[in-house]
Amino acid sequence: MVYWRVMQTARKITVEVPPELLEKAQRASGTGITQTVRAGLQLVAASQTYPRLRQFRGKIRFARTLAELKADR
């Protein structure tokens, strides 16, 4: 389940989108237009984070082992 953090103020925008693209995106998300657009914007914003996270690969030491994490589920 995805929880959206609702901002105090929202901007109303007008966007022209090809109908086929919108329908395809809505089928993939299983939600309405607003939720689909929000999910798409979240993915675009998050995509900036992935390259930065990859820079840490192998450079972070965790205090707990994998076995401890699995046992803590």
MODELLER restraints for C-alpha pairs under 7 A, 6 or more apart:
rsr = mdl.restraints
at = mdl.atoms
rsr.add(forms.Gaussian(group=physical.xy_distance, feature=features.Distance(at['CA:25:A'], at['CA:36:A']), mean=6.73, stdev=0.5))
rsr.add(forms.Gaussian(group=physical.xy_distance, feature=features.Distance(at['CA:26:A'], at['CA:32:A']), mean=6.34, stdev=0.5))
rsr.add(forms.Gaussian(group=physical.xy_distance, feature=features.Distance(at['CA:26:A'], at['CA:33:A']), mean=6.74, stdev=0.5))
rsr.add(forms.Gaussian(group=physical.xy_distance, feature=features.Distance(at['CA:26:A'], at['CA:36:A']), mean=5.93, stdev=0.5))
rsr.add(forms.Gaussian(group=physical.xy_distance, feature=features.Distance(at['CA:29:A'], at['CA:36:A']), mean=6.27, stdev=0.5))
